Amino acid sequence: MKLKTKLSRSYLGKPISFRTYPKNYFLLTSRPQHYNREFDNPATGRKIPVFLLQKMKDYQIVEFLTRNGNQSKNYILQEISQNDRLKRLFKLH
């Protein structure tokens, strides 16, 4: 199966792309063994940052959100605390 590297998709038949929502942030996820830097652009030298995620303890999640997502920290923590599936996923008590 060949992965398409086109940065646009459609929603309800209308084309959308990252440029459609310039104020949004996007998180692309993939298993490391299947990501071959398809979204990089050698012509411009643009490389998408790649992060390997690690398990975090509850206090580390709060610290991370405080440092990196302070504007949305309370919203994210509230959503986790109100959703049992998210609680199990993040193991936040």
N, C-alpha and C positions, 0 to 999 in steps of 0.2 A: 504494500500500500504506500503510495507516494503522498507526502504531506504537501498541501498547497501553502505557499508562503505569501499569498496575497493578503495585504493588511486591511482589506475591506470585506464586509459580510453583508447579508441582507436581513432585514427584520420586517416581517409582514410584506414582503415583496419590494421593500424600499431599500436601496443601497445605503449602508452606513460605513463609516470608517472612524479611525481615531480622530481624524480632523473634524468629524461631525460634532464631537464633544470635546473641544479644546481645553476646558477647565477640569475635566475628569482625569483621574489617575487610573491606570489599568494594570492589573496584575495578571501576567500570563503564567500558567503553570504547566509543568511537564515532568515526566519522569526523566531523571538525568540521562539514562541510557538512550532516550529517544530524542533528545534535543541536540541539534547539530548547527545551532546559531543561524537558523533560517531567517530570522528577523533582522540580522545585522545588514548593514549596507556598506560593502567594501568601497563603492564609488565615493562616498562621503566620509568614510572612516567611522561612521556611527556604529557603535556596538551596544546592544541591549545589556544592561547589568544582569549578571547571573548570580543567584544566591542559593546556597544549599541550606535548607531549613533544618533546625535542630529542635528537639523537645525542650520546652521551657517550663519552669515551675511557675505557680500562680504569681508570685511576687515579681518574677522576671517579665511576665506578660504585662503587668501594670507598669513596671519600669520602662519597658520597651515603648509602650503606648505613650507614656509621659514624655519620653525623649523624642519620639518620631511621629507621633500622631496626636499631639495634644488637643487639636481642634475636634477630633472625632473620638477621643479616648472615652469620654463618659457614655457616648452613644454606643460604642462597641461593647464596653463592659456591661451596659444595661441590657443589650440584646443577648449577650452570652448568659447573663444571670436569669433571664426570663425564658430561655429556651433550653429544655433538657438535653436535646441532641447536641447543641453547641456546648453545653456544660460538659458532656461526656467527651466531646471532641477536644476541648481545651482543658478539661479537668479542673475547671475553676469552681471553687466551692463558696 
